[in-house]
Every structure is written in C-alpha cells, then in structure tokens.
Amino acid sequence: MSPGLQRGTLRGAFLPYGHPVVMDLTKLPDSEAKQFVDFAAGLVFGRGGDMDRLSPKVFLLMPRGMTGRSSAADEAQ
C-alpha cells in the first residue's frame, strides 16, 4: 500500500467516530487526486455520510448526521 493511501485510510478511520475530515489534495497530480476522491466517496457512502467540495482539490468528508459546513463557513465565502 502506498504511503499516500495509508494516510488516506488513517484519515478515513476518523469518520466512524463522528469526526469530519478535510482532505486536501492540492499537491497531488490529478490522476492521484482522482483515486483519493474515488476512495473517499466510497468510504463516505458506505458510512452514510456526505462529502462537500470546498475548493477544486479540497473536500470535507462528513460522518453520518453532519449536515454540511457551518453557517459561519458559508458566510465567509
């Protein structure tokens, strides 16, 4: 398993405990970033959560019961 995928798996482990995860892929090439997005989408779907794009290569992975970014974050945009 690549070190990047190991880090992604570790981050994904926080979702079942109700912790949102910000996934920043800005330093990855597009082909690698796509693999992480695919992995994260499956993880979030399987856990009943949601995923929100914060910028082109930054995503918020939300556990079940979390409903998007806070209103303060939305107002800041």
All heavy atoms as a GROMACS GRO file, in nm:
protein
  578
    1MET      N    1   0.086  -0.118   0.000
    1MET     CA    2   0.000   0.000   0.000
    1MET      C    3   0.090   0.123   0.000
    1MET      O    4   0.185   0.132   0.076
    1MET     CB    5  -0.090  -0.004   0.123
    1MET     CG    6  -0.188   0.110   0.129
    1MET     SD    7  -0.294   0.111   0.278
    1MET     CE    8  -0.394  -0.031   0.251
    2SER      N    9   0.058   0.220  -0.086
    2SER     CA   10   0.139   0.341  -0.094
    2SER      C   11   0.123   0.425   0.033
    2SER      O   12   0.020   0.418   0.100
    2SER     CB   13   0.098   0.424  -0.216
    2SER     OG   14  -0.024   0.489  -0.191
    3PRO      N   15   0.227   0.503   0.069
    3PRO     CA   16   0.215   0.588   0.188
    3PRO      C   17   0.096   0.683   0.182
    3PRO      O   18   0.031   0.709   0.282
    3PRO     CB   19   0.348   0.666   0.190
    3PRO     CG   20   0.442   0.582   0.111
    3PRO     CD   21   0.358   0.512   0.007
    4GLY      N   22   0.065   0.735   0.062
    4GLY     CA   23  -0.049   0.825   0.048
    4GLY      C   24  -0.180   0.756   0.080
    4GLY      O   25  -0.266   0.810   0.148
    5LEU      N   26  -0.194   0.632   0.031
    5LEU     CA   27  -0.317   0.558   0.057
    5LEU      C   28  -0.326   0.520   0.204
    5LEU      O   29  -0.433   0.521   0.264
    5LEU     CB   30  -0.325   0.434  -0.031
    5LEU     CG   31  -0.457   0.357  -0.027
    5LEU    CD1   32  -0.574   0.449  -0.059
    5LEU    CD2   33  -0.455   0.241  -0.123
    6GLN      N   34  -0.211   0.491   0.267
    6GLN     CA   35  -0.211   0.462   0.410
    6GLN      C   36  -0.261   0.583   0.489
    6GLN      O   37  -0.340   0.570   0.581
    6GLN     CB   38  -0.071   0.423   0.458
    6GLN     CG   39  -0.029   0.286   0.414
    6GLN     CD   40   0.114   0.255   0.451
    6GLN    OE1   41   0.195   0.343   0.475
    6GLN    NE2   42   0.146   0.127   0.454
    7ARG      N   43  -0.214   0.703   0.451
    7ARG     CA   44  -0.260   0.824   0.520
    7ARG      C   45  -0.410   0.844   0.496
    7ARG      O   46  -0.483   0.882   0.587
    7ARG     CB   47  -0.182   0.946   0.471
    7ARG     CG   48  -0.042   0.953   0.527
    7ARG     CD   49   0.023   1.086   0.497
    7ARG     NE   50   0.030   1.118   0.356
    7ARG     CZ   51   0.129   1.083   0.274
    7ARG    NH1   52   0.231   1.014   0.321
    7ARG    NH2   53   0.127   1.117   0.148
    8GLY      N   54  -0.455   0.817   0.374
    8GLY     CA   55  -0.598   0.830   0.344
    8GLY      C   56  -0.682   0.733   0.425
    8GLY      O   57  -0.789   0.767   0.474
    9THR      N   58  -0.632   0.611   0.441
    9THR     CA   59  -0.703   0.512   0.520
    9THR      C   60  -0.709   0.555   0.665
    9THR      O   61  -0.812   0.542   0.731
    9THR     CB   62  -0.635   0.374   0.506
    9THR    OG1   63  -0.629   0.340   0.368
    9THR    CG2   64  -0.711   0.268   0.582
   10LEU      N   65  -0.598   0.607   0.716
   10LEU     CA   66  -0.595   0.654   0.855
   10LEU      C   67  -0.695   0.767   0.875
   10LEU      O   68  -0.771   0.768   0.971
   10LEU     CB   69  -0.453   0.702   0.891
   10LEU     CG   70  -0.436   0.761   1.030
   10LEU    CD1   71  -0.466   0.656   1.136
   10LEU    CD2   72  -0.296   0.815   1.047
   11ARG      N   73  -0.699   0.862   0.783
   11ARG     CA   74  -0.794   0.973   0.794
   11ARG      C   75  -0.937   0.922   0.787
   11ARG      O   76  -1.024   0.972   0.856
   11ARG     CB   77  -0.768   1.076   0.684
   11ARG     CG   78  -0.641   1.152   0.710
   11ARG     CD   79  -0.618   1.258   0.605
   11ARG     NE   80  -0.489   1.317   0.629
   11ARG     CZ   81  -0.398   1.338   0.537
   11ARG    NH1   82  -0.423   1.307   0.412
   11ARG    NH2   83  -0.282   1.392   0.566
   12GLY      N   84  -0.961   0.825   0.701
   12GLY     CA   85  -1.095   0.769   0.688
   12GLY      C   86  -1.143   0.702   0.815
   12GLY      O   87  -1.262   0.690   0.839
   13ALA      N   88  -1.049   0.659   0.898
   13ALA     CA   89  -1.086   0.592   1.023
   13ALA      C   90  -1.153   0.688   1.121
   13ALA      O   91  -1.220   0.644   1.214
   13ALA     CB   92  -0.962   0.530   1.087
   14PHE      N   93  -1.138   0.818   1.102
   14PHE     CA   94  -1.200   0.914   1.194
   14PHE      C   95  -1.350   0.929   1.169
   14PHE      O   96  -1.423   0.967   1.259
   14PHE     CB   97  -1.132   1.051   1.183
   14PHE     CG   98  -0.996   1.053   1.244
   14PHE    CD1   99  -0.883   1.038   1.166
   14PHE    CD2  100  -0.981   1.068   1.381
   14PHE    CE1  101  -0.757   1.039   1.223
   14PHE    CE2  102  -0.856   1.069   1.439
   14PHE     CZ  103  -0.743   1.053   1.360
   15LEU      N  104  -1.397   0.900   1.051
   15LEU     CA  105  -1.538   0.918   1.019
   15LEU      C  106  -1.633   0.836   1.107
   15LEU      O  107  -1.734   0.890   1.153
   15LEU     CB  108  -1.565   0.887   0.872
   15LEU     CG  109  -1.520   0.996   0.774
   15LEU    CD1  110  -1.537   0.947   0.631
   15LEU    CD2  111  -1.596   1.123   0.795
   16PRO      N  112  -1.605   0.709   1.134
   16PRO     CA  113  -1.700   0.634   1.217
   16PRO      C  114  -1.716   0.690   1.358
   16PRO      O  115  -1.814   0.662   1.425
   16PRO     CB  116  -1.640   0.493   1.223
   16PRO     CG  117  -1.547   0.484   1.108
   16PRO     CD  118  -1.499   0.624   1.083
   17TYR      N  119  -1.620   0.769   1.403
   17TYR     CA  120  -1.627   0.825   1.538
   17TYR      C  121  -1.689   0.964   1.539
   17TYR      O  122  -1.685   1.033   1.640
   17TYR     CB  123  -1.487   0.827   1.600
   17TYR     CG  124  -1.429   0.688   1.610
   17TYR    CD1  125  -1.332   0.646   1.521
   17TYR    CD2  126  -1.478   0.598   1.704
   17TYR    CE1  127  -1.281   0.517   1.528
   17TYR    CE2  128  -1.428   0.470   1.711
   17TYR     CZ  129  -1.329   0.430   1.622
   17TYR     OH  130  -1.281   0.302   1.629
   18GLY      N  131  -1.745   1.005   1.427
   18GLY     CA  132  -1.816   1.132   1.422
   18GLY      C  133  -1.728   1.253   1.397
   18GLY      O  134  -1.771   1.365   1.419
   19HIS      N  135  -1.606   1.231   1.351
   19HIS     CA  136  -1.515   1.342   1.325
   19HIS      C  137  -1.511   1.373   1.176
   19HIS      O  138  -1.481   1.284   1.096
   19HIS     CB  139  -1.373   1.307   1.371
   19HIS     CG  140  -1.363   1.276   1.516
   19HIS    ND1  141  -1.370   1.372   1.613
   19HIS    CD2  142  -1.348   1.158   1.580
   19HIS    CE1  143  -1.358   1.315   1.731
   19HIS    NE2  144  -1.345   1.185   1.714
   20PRO      N  145  -1.540   1.496   1.137
   20PRO     CA  146  -1.526   1.533   0.996
   20PRO      C  147  -1.378   1.536   0.960
   20PRO      O  148  -1.291   1.553   1.046
   20PRO     CB  149  -1.588   1.672   0.989
   20PRO     CG  150  -1.578   1.725   1.127
   20PRO     CD  151  -1.586   1.607   1.219
   21VAL      N  152  -1.349   1.517   0.833
   21VAL     CA  153  -1.211   1.514   0.785
   21VAL      C  154  -1.200   1.607   0.664
   21VAL      O  155  -1.282   1.600   0.572
   21VAL     CB  156  -1.171   1.371   0.743
   21VAL    CG1  157  -1.031   1.368   0.683
   21VAL    CG2  158  -1.181   1.276   0.862
   22VAL      N  159  -1.100   1.695   0.664
   22VAL     CA  160  -1.071   1.777   0.547
   22VAL      C  161  -0.963   1.705   0.467
   22VAL      O  162  -0.857   1.672   0.520
   22VAL     CB  163  -1.024   1.919   0.586
   22VAL    CG1  164  -0.982   1.997   0.462
   22VAL    CG2  165  -1.136   1.992   0.658
   23MET      N  166  -0.991   1.678   0.342
   23MET     CA  167  -0.898   1.608   0.254
   23MET      C  168  -0.844   1.710   0.153
   23MET      O  169  -0.916   1.754   0.065
   23MET     CB  170  -0.970   1.492   0.184
   23MET     CG  171  -0.881   1.409   0.098
   23MET     SD  172  -0.964   1.260   0.035
   23MET     CE  173  -1.079   1.330  -0.083
   24ASP      N  174  -0.718   1.747   0.170
   24ASP     CA  175  -0.652   1.846   0.084
   24ASP      C  176  -0.563   1.773  -0.016
   24ASP      O  177  -0.462   1.714   0.021
   24ASP     CB  178  -0.569   1.941   0.170
   24ASP     CG  179  -0.503   2.052   0.089
   24ASP    OD1  180  -0.507   2.048  -0.036
   24ASP    OD2  181  -0.446   2.142   0.151
   25LEU      N  182  -0.602   1.777  -0.142
   25LEU     CA  183  -0.530   1.707  -0.248
   25LEU      C  184  -0.456   1.803  -0.340
   25LEU      O  185  -0.416   1.763  -0.450
   25LEU     CB  186  -0.629   1.622  -0.328
   25LEU     CG  187  -0.715   1.526  -0.246
   25LEU    CD1  188  -0.821   1.462  -0.334
   25LEU    CD2  189  -0.630   1.422  -0.177
   26THR      N  190  -0.436   1.926  -0.298
   26THR     CA  191  -0.381   2.028  -0.387
   26THR      C  192  -0.240   1.997  -0.435
   26THR      O  193  -0.200   2.043  -0.542
   26THR     CB  194  -0.382   2.167  -0.320
   26THR    OG1  195  -0.315   2.158  -0.194
   26THR    CG2  196  -0.524   2.216  -0.299
   27LYS      N  197  -0.164   1.919  -0.360
   27LYS     CA  198  -0.026   1.890  -0.400
   27LYS      C  199  -0.012   1.762  -0.481
   27LYS      O  200   0.097   1.725  -0.521
   27LYS     CB  201   0.063   1.882  -0.276
   27LYS     CG  202   0.075   2.016  -0.206
   27LYS     CD  203   0.168   2.011  -0.088
   27LYS     CE  204   0.174   2.148  -0.023
   27LYS     NZ  205   0.264   2.150   0.092
   28LEU      N  206  -0.124   1.695  -0.507
   28LEU     CA  207  -0.120   1.570  -0.583
   28LEU      C  208  -0.149   1.594  -0.730
   28LEU      O  209  -0.228   1.683  -0.764
   28LEU     CB  210  -0.224   1.472  -0.528
   28LEU     CG  211  -0.202   1.418  -0.388
   28LEU    CD1  212  -0.316   1.323  -0.352
   28LEU    CD2  213  -0.070   1.345  -0.378
   29PRO      N  214  -0.089   1.514  -0.816
   29PRO     CA  215  -0.128   1.520  -0.958
   29PRO      C  216  -0.274   1.478  -0.973
   29PRO      O  217  -0.328   1.403  -0.889
   29PRO     CB  218  -0.035   1.420  -1.026
   29PRO     CG  219   0.048   1.357  -0.922
   29PRO     CD  220   0.014   1.415  -0.790
   30ASP      N  221  -0.338   1.524  -1.078
   30ASP     CA  222  -0.481   1.497  -1.098
   30ASP      C  223  -0.514   1.348  -1.094
   30ASP      O  224  -0.616   1.309  -1.038
   30ASP     CB  225  -0.529   1.556  -1.231
   30ASP     CG  226  -0.537   1.708  -1.226
   30ASP    OD1  227  -0.530   1.765  -1.115
   30ASP    OD2  228  -0.549   1.769  -1.334
   31SER      N  229  -0.430   1.264  -1.154
   31SER     CA  230  -0.459   1.121  -1.157
   31SER      C  231  -0.461   1.061  -1.017
   31SER      O  232  -0.547   0.977  -0.985
   31SER     CB  233  -0.357   1.047  -1.245
   31SER     OG  234  -0.226   1.064  -1.193
   32GLU      N  235  -0.369   1.102  -0.931
   32GLU     CA  236  -0.367   1.053  -0.793
   32GLU      C  237  -0.483   1.112  -0.712
   32GLU      O  238  -0.545   1.044  -0.631
   32GLU     CB  239  -0.235   1.088  -0.725
   32GLU     CG  240  -0.149   0.969  -0.696
   32GLU     CD  241  -0.021   1.009  -0.627
   32GLU    OE1  242   0.076   1.036  -0.699
   32GLU    OE2  243  -0.020   1.013  -0.502
   33ALA      N  244  -0.511   1.240  -0.732
   33ALA     CA  245  -0.620   1.305  -0.661
   33ALA      C  246  -0.752   1.235  -0.692
   33ALA      O  247  -0.835   1.215  -0.602
   33ALA     CB  248  -0.627   1.452  -0.698
   34LYS      N  249  -0.772   1.196  -0.817
   34LYS     CA  250  -0.895   1.127  -0.855
   34LYS      C  251  -0.910   0.996  -0.778
   34LYS      O  252  -1.019   0.961  -0.734
   34LYS     CB  253  -0.898   1.100  -1.006
   34LYS     CG  254  -1.026   1.034  -1.052
   34LYS     CD  255  -1.022   0.998  -1.198
   34LYS     CE  256  -1.146   0.933  -1.248
   34LYS     NZ  257  -1.215   0.839  -1.163
   35GLN      N  258  -0.799   0.924  -0.758
   35GLN     CA  259  -0.805   0.798  -0.683
   35GLN      C  260  -0.848   0.823  -0.539
   35GLN      O  261  -0.927   0.747  -0.482
   35GLN     CB  262  -0.670   0.728  -0.686
   35GLN     CG  263  -0.634   0.676  -0.823
   35GLN     CD  264  -0.494   0.615  -0.827
   35GLN    OE1  265  -0.417   0.624  -0.731
   35GLN    NE2  266  -0.460   0.553  -0.938
   36PHE      N  267  -0.797   0.930  -0.478
   36PHE     CA  268  -0.836   0.964  -0.342
   36PHE      C  269  -0.983   1.003  -0.334
   36PHE      O  270  -1.053   0.966  -0.240
   36PHE     CB  271  -0.749   1.076  -0.285
   36PHE     CG  272  -0.624   1.027  -0.220
   36PHE    CD1  273  -0.506   1.023  -0.291
   36PHE    CD2  274  -0.624   0.986  -0.088
   36PHE    CE1  275  -0.389   0.977  -0.232
   36PHE    CE2  276  -0.508   0.941  -0.027
   36PHE     CZ  277  -0.390   0.936  -0.100
   37VAL      N  278  -1.029   1.080  -0.432
   37VAL     CA  279  -1.170   1.121  -0.433
   37VAL      C  280  -1.260   0.998  -0.448
   37VAL      O  281  -1.361   0.985  -0.378
   37VAL     CB  282  -1.198   1.224  -0.544
   37VAL    CG1  283  -1.347   1.249  -0.561
   37VAL    CG2  284  -1.125   1.354  -0.514
   38ASP      N  285  -1.222   0.906  -0.536
   38ASP     CA  286  -1.300   0.783  -0.553
   38ASP      C  287  -1.303   0.702  -0.423
   38ASP      O  288  -1.408   0.652  -0.382
   38ASP     CB  289  -1.242   0.697  -0.665
   38ASP     CG  290  -1.265   0.757  -0.803
   38ASP    OD1  291  -1.348   0.849  -0.815
   38ASP    OD2  292  -1.200   0.710  -0.899
   39PHE      N  293  -1.188   0.689  -0.358
   39PHE     CA  294  -1.178   0.616  -0.232
   39PHE      C  295  -1.265   0.683  -0.126
   39PHE      O  296  -1.344   0.618  -0.056
   39PHE     CB  297  -1.032   0.611  -0.187
   39PHE     CG  298  -1.013   0.556  -0.048
   39PHE    CD1  299  -1.019   0.420  -0.024
   39PHE    CD2  300  -0.989   0.641   0.059
   39PHE    CE1  301  -1.000   0.369   0.103
   39PHE    CE2  302  -0.971   0.591   0.187
   39PHE     CZ  303  -0.977   0.455   0.209
   40ALA      N  304  -1.253   0.814  -0.114
   40ALA     CA  305  -1.328   0.889  -0.012
   40ALA      C  306  -1.478   0.882  -0.038
   40ALA      O  307  -1.557   0.869   0.055
   40ALA     CB  308  -1.281   1.034  -0.008
   41ALA      N  309  -1.517   0.891  -0.164
   41ALA     CA  310  -1.660   0.885  -0.198
   41ALA      C  311  -1.718   0.750  -0.156
   41ALA      O  312  -1.828   0.743  -0.098
   41ALA     CB  313  -1.680   0.908  -0.347
   42GLY      N  314  -1.646   0.642  -0.181
   42GLY     CA  315  -1.692   0.510  -0.139
   42GLY      C  316  -1.698   0.497   0.012
   42GLY      O  317  -1.792   0.442   0.067
   43LEU      N  318  -1.596   0.550   0.078
   43LEU     CA  319  -1.592   0.546   0.224
   43LEU      C  320  -1.710   0.621   0.285
   43LEU      O  321  -1.780   0.570   0.372
   43LEU     CB  322  -1.460   0.607   0.273
   43LEU     CG  323  -1.441   0.620   0.422
   43LEU    CD1  324  -1.421   0.482   0.485
   43LEU    CD2  325  -1.322   0.708   0.453
   44VAL      N  326  -1.732   0.742   0.236
   44VAL     CA  327  -1.840   0.826   0.290
   44VAL      C  328  -1.975   0.762   0.259
   44VAL      O  329  -2.063   0.757   0.345
   44VAL     CB  330  -1.828   0.968   0.231
   44VAL    CG1  331  -1.953   1.049   0.258
   44VAL    CG2  332  -1.707   1.039   0.288
   45PHE      N  333  -1.993   0.714   0.138
   45PHE     CA  334  -2.119   0.650   0.101
   45PHE      C  335  -2.146   0.528   0.189
   45PHE      O  336  -2.256   0.510   0.241
   45PHE     CB  337  -2.117   0.608  -0.047
   45PHE     CG  338  -2.241   0.537  -0.090
   45PHE    CD1  339  -2.358   0.607  -0.117
   45PHE    CD2  340  -2.242   0.399  -0.104
   45PHE    CE1  341  -2.473   0.540  -0.157
   45PHE    CE2  342  -2.356   0.332  -0.143
   45PHE     CZ  343  -2.472   0.402  -0.170
   46GLY      N  344  -2.043   0.446   0.208
   46GLY     CA  345  -2.057   0.326   0.289
   46GLY      C  346  -2.089   0.354   0.435
   46GLY      O  347  -2.153   0.273   0.502
   47ARG      N  348  -2.045   0.470   0.484
   47ARG     CA  349  -2.069   0.507   0.624
   47ARG      C  350  -2.195   0.592   0.639
   47ARG      O  351  -2.228   0.635   0.750
   47ARG     CB  352  -1.951   0.584   0.681
   47ARG     CG  353  -1.817   0.511   0.676
   47ARG     CD  354  -1.813   0.387   0.758
   47ARG     NE  355  -1.851   0.413   0.896
   47ARG     CZ  356  -1.867   0.320   0.988
   47ARG    NH1  357  -1.848   0.194   0.956
   47ARG    NH2  358  -1.902   0.351   1.109
   48GLY      N  359  -2.264   0.621   0.529
   48GLY     CA  360  -2.386   0.700   0.536
   48GLY      C  361  -2.362   0.848   0.558
   48GLY      O  362  -2.450   0.919   0.604
   49GLY      N  363  -2.242   0.895   0.524
   49GLY     CA  364  -2.208   1.036   0.543
   49GLY      C  365  -2.227   1.117   0.417
   49GLY      O  366  -2.307   1.082   0.330
   50ASP      N  367  -2.150   1.223   0.406
   50ASP     CA  368  -2.161   1.313   0.291
   50ASP      C  369  -2.024   1.372   0.263
   50ASP      O  370  -1.935   1.370   0.348
   50ASP     CB  371  -2.262   1.423   0.321
   50ASP     CG  372  -2.316   1.488   0.194
   50ASP    OD1  373  -2.283   1.443   0.083
   50ASP    OD2  374  -2.393   1.585   0.208
   51MET      N  375  -2.009   1.426   0.145
   51MET     CA  376  -1.882   1.487   0.104
   51MET      C  377  -1.914   1.620   0.039
   51MET      O  378  -2.006   1.630  -0.041
   51MET     CB  379  -1.812   1.393   0.005
   51MET     CG  380  -1.670   1.428  -0.024
   51MET     SD  381  -1.581   1.285  -0.091
   51MET     CE  382  -1.574   1.327  -0.262
   52ASP      N  383  -1.838   1.723   0.073
   52ASP     CA  384  -1.861   1.857   0.021
   52ASP      C  385  -1.729   1.908  -0.037
   52ASP      O  386  -1.624   1.896   0.027
   52ASP     CB  387  -1.908   1.948   0.135
   52ASP     CG  388  -1.964   2.080   0.088
   52ASP    OD1  389  -1.981   2.098  -0.035
   52ASP    OD2  390  -1.990   2.166   0.172
   53ARG      N  391  -1.734   1.964  -0.157
   53ARG     CA  392  -1.614   2.021  -0.218
   53ARG      C  393  -1.596   2.164  -0.166
   53ARG      O  394  -1.685   2.248  -0.182
   53ARG     CB  395  -1.628   2.024  -0.370
   53ARG     CG  396  -1.505   2.077  -0.441
   53ARG     CD  397  -1.527   2.094  -0.590
   53ARG     NE  398  -1.569   1.972  -0.653
   53ARG     CZ  399  -1.492   1.900  -0.735
   53ARG    NH1  400  -1.371   1.939  -0.762
   53ARG    NH2  401  -1.538   1.790  -0.788
   54LEU      N  402  -1.483   2.190  -0.102
   54LEU     CA  403  -1.454   2.323  -0.050
   54LEU      C  404  -1.382   2.409  -0.153
   54LEU      O  405  -1.398   2.531  -0.154
   54LEU     CB  406  -1.371   2.313   0.078
   54LEU     CG  407  -1.432   2.229   0.190
   54LEU    CD1  408  -1.337   2.222   0.309
   54LEU    CD2  409  -1.567   2.284   0.232
   55SER      N  410  -1.300   2.347  -0.235
   55SER     CA  411  -1.231   2.411  -0.347
   55SER      C  412  -1.199   2.298  -0.446
   55SER      O  413  -1.227   2.183  -0.417
   55SER     CB  414  -1.106   2.485  -0.299
   55SER     OG  415  -1.006   2.396  -0.259
   56PRO      N  416  -1.140   2.330  -0.562
   56PRO     CA  417  -1.123   2.225  -0.663
   56PRO      C  418  -1.056   2.096  -0.613
   56PRO      O  419  -1.092   1.988  -0.658
   56PRO     CB  420  -1.038   2.292  -0.770
   56PRO     CG  421  -1.079   2.435  -0.762
   56PRO     CD  422  -1.101   2.461  -0.614
   57LYS      N  423  -0.963   2.102  -0.520
   57LYS     CA  424  -0.897   1.981  -0.471
   57LYS      C  425  -0.899   1.969  -0.318
   57LYS      O  426  -0.815   1.903  -0.260
   57LYS     CB  427  -0.753   1.975  -0.521
   57LYS     CG  428  -0.737   1.935  -0.666
   57LYS     CD  429  -0.591   1.911  -0.697
   57LYS     CE  430  -0.573   1.851  -0.834
   57LYS     NZ  431  -0.431   1.826  -0.862
   58VAL      N  432  -0.997   2.031  -0.255
   58VAL     CA  433  -1.012   2.021  -0.110
   58VAL      C  434  -1.157   1.980  -0.080
   58VAL      O  435  -1.250   2.043  -0.130
   58VAL     CB  436  -0.978   2.155  -0.039
   58VAL    CG1  437  -0.998   2.142   0.111
   58VAL    CG2  438  -0.836   2.198  -0.071
   59PHE      N  439  -1.171   1.874   0.000
   59PHE     CA  440  -1.302   1.818   0.027
   59PHE      C  441  -1.324   1.803   0.177
   59PHE      O  442  -1.229   1.775   0.251
   59PHE     CB  443  -1.315   1.680  -0.038
   59PHE     CG  444  -1.304   1.683  -0.187
   59PHE    CD1  445  -1.180   1.679  -0.248
   59PHE    CD2  446  -1.416   1.692  -0.266
   59PHE    CE1  447  -1.168   1.684  -0.386
   59PHE    CE2  448  -1.406   1.697  -0.404
   59PHE     CZ  449  -1.281   1.692  -0.465
   60LEU      N  450  -1.447   1.818   0.219
   60LEU     CA  451  -1.486   1.793   0.356
   60LEU      C  452  -1.563   1.662   0.359
   60LEU      O  453  -1.666   1.648   0.294
   60LEU     CB  454  -1.575   1.907   0.409
   60LEU     CG  455  -1.635   1.890   0.548
   60LEU    CD1  456  -1.525   1.881   0.653
   60LEU    CD2  457  -1.729   2.006   0.579
   61LEU      N  458  -1.509   1.563   0.432
   61LEU     CA  459  -1.576   1.434   0.448
   61LEU      C  460  -1.652   1.439   0.579
   61LEU      O  461  -1.594   1.466   0.685
   61LEU     CB  462  -1.473   1.321   0.451
   61LEU     CG  463  -1.368   1.320   0.339
   61LEU    CD1  464  -1.275   1.204   0.357
   61LEU    CD2  465  -1.433   1.319   0.203
   62MET      N  466  -1.781   1.416   0.572
   62MET     CA  467  -1.867   1.432   0.690
   62MET      C  468  -1.928   1.299   0.730
   62MET      O  469  -1.980   1.227   0.645
   62MET     CB  470  -1.977   1.533   0.659
   62MET     CG  471  -1.923   1.672   0.629
   62MET     SD  472  -2.050   1.783   0.566
   62MET     CE  473  -2.064   1.728   0.396
   63PRO      N  474  -1.923   1.268   0.858
   63PRO     CA  475  -1.985   1.145   0.905
   63PRO      C  476  -2.137   1.155   0.903
   63PRO      O  477  -2.193   1.265   0.888
   63PRO     CB  478  -1.933   1.132   1.049
   63PRO     CG  479  -1.902   1.271   1.090
   63PRO     CD  480  -1.861   1.344   0.966
   64ARG      N  481  -2.202   1.043   0.920
   64ARG     CA  482  -2.348   1.039   0.928
   64ARG      C  483  -2.398   1.138   1.033
   64ARG      O  484  -2.339   1.149   1.141
   64ARG     CB  485  -2.393   0.899   0.966
   64ARG     CG  486  -2.542   0.883   0.976
   64ARG     CD  487  -2.578   0.747   1.032
   64ARG     NE  488  -2.493   0.645   0.975
   64ARG     CZ  489  -2.536   0.532   0.919
   64ARG    NH1  490  -2.664   0.506   0.916
   64ARG    NH2  491  -2.453   0.444   0.868
   65GLY      N  492  -2.500   1.212   1.001
   65GLY     CA  493  -2.559   1.306   1.095
   65GLY      C  494  -2.505   1.447   1.084
   65GLY      O  495  -2.565   1.540   1.136
   66MET      N  496  -2.394   1.466   1.018
   66MET     CA  497  -2.339   1.601   1.000
   66MET      C  498  -2.396   1.656   0.869
   66MET      O  499  -2.392   1.587   0.768
   66MET     CB  500  -2.187   1.598   0.994
   66MET     CG  501  -2.125   1.734   0.993
   66MET     SD  502  -1.945   1.720   1.004
   66MET     CE  503  -1.902   1.887   0.967
   67THR      N  504  -2.448   1.776   0.873
   67THR     CA  505  -2.520   1.828   0.756
   67THR      C  506  -2.449   1.948   0.694
   67THR      O  507  -2.499   2.059   0.698
   67THR     CB  508  -2.663   1.868   0.793
   67THR    OG1  509  -2.656   1.964   0.899
   67THR    CG2  510  -2.744   1.748   0.835
   68GLY      N  511  -2.335   1.928   0.639
   68GLY     CA  512  -2.265   2.034   0.566
   68GLY      C  513  -2.187   2.128   0.654
   68GLY      O  514  -2.180   2.112   0.776
   69ARG      N  515  -2.129   2.224   0.590
   69ARG     CA  516  -2.046   2.321   0.662
   69ARG      C  517  -2.131   2.409   0.750
   69ARG      O  518  -2.250   2.428   0.727
   69ARG     CB  519  -1.971   2.408   0.561
   69ARG     CG  520  -1.868   2.328   0.483
   69ARG     CD  521  -1.802   2.413   0.382
   69ARG     NE  522  -1.889   2.420   0.265
   69ARG     CZ  523  -1.874   2.502   0.166
   69ARG    NH1  524  -1.777   2.590   0.167
   69ARG    NH2  525  -1.954   2.501   0.063
   70SER      N  526  -2.070   2.467   0.850
   70SER     CA  527  -2.143   2.556   0.941
   70SER      C  528  -2.184   2.681   0.867
   70SER      O  529  -2.126   2.718   0.766
   70SER     CB  530  -2.055   2.594   1.060
   70SER     OG  531  -1.951   2.680   1.018
   71SER      N  532  -2.283   2.748   0.917
   71SER     CA  533  -2.330   2.871   0.852
   71SER      C  534  -2.219   2.976   0.853
   71SER      O  535  -2.211   3.057   0.763
   71SER     CB  536  -2.455   2.924   0.921
   71SER     OG  537  -2.429   2.949   1.058
   72ALA      N  538  -2.133   2.974   0.952
   72ALA     CA  539  -2.021   3.068   0.954
   72ALA      C  540  -1.927   3.045   0.838
   72ALA      O  541  -1.879   3.140   0.775
   72ALA     CB  542  -1.945   3.057   1.086
   73ALA      N  543  -1.902   2.920   0.806
   73ALA     CA  544  -1.816   2.889   0.691
   73ALA      C  545  -1.882   2.933   0.562
   73ALA      O  546  -1.816   2.984   0.471
   73ALA     CB  547  -1.785   2.739   0.687
   74ASP      N  548  -2.014   2.913   0.552
   74ASP     CA  549  -2.085   2.956   0.432
   74ASP      C  550  -2.084   3.108   0.418
   74ASP      O  551  -2.071   3.160   0.307
   74ASP     CB  552  -2.230   2.906   0.435
   74ASP     CG  553  -2.239   2.755   0.416
   74ASP    OD1  554  -2.145   2.698   0.356
   74ASP    OD2  555  -2.338   2.696   0.461
   75GLU      N  556  -2.097   3.178   0.528
   75GLU     CA  557  -2.096   3.325   0.523
   75GLU      C  558  -1.960   3.377   0.483
   75GLU      O  559  -1.950   3.484   0.421
   75GLU     CB  560  -2.136   3.381   0.658
   75GLU     CG  561  -2.281   3.359   0.692
   75GLU     CD  562  -2.315   3.400   0.834
   75GLU    OE1  563  -2.230   3.461   0.901
   75GLU    OE2  564  -2.426   3.371   0.879
   76ALA      N  565  -1.854   3.306   0.516
   76ALA     CA  566  -1.719   3.350   0.485
   76ALA      C  567  -1.688   3.345   0.336
   76ALA      O  568  -1.599   3.410   0.289
   76ALA     CB  569  -1.617   3.265   0.562
   77GLN      N  570  -1.766   3.267   0.262
   77GLN     CA  571  -1.738   3.254   0.118
   77GLN      C  572  -1.797   3.365   0.037
   77GLN      O  573  -1.888   3.425   0.052
   77GLN     CB  574  -1.789   3.121   0.067
   77GLN     CG  575  -1.706   3.009   0.117
   77GLN     CD  576  -1.743   2.879   0.048
   77GLN    OE1  577  -1.842   2.870  -0.023
   77GLN    NE2  578  -1.662   2.779   0.069
   0.00000   0.00000   0.00000
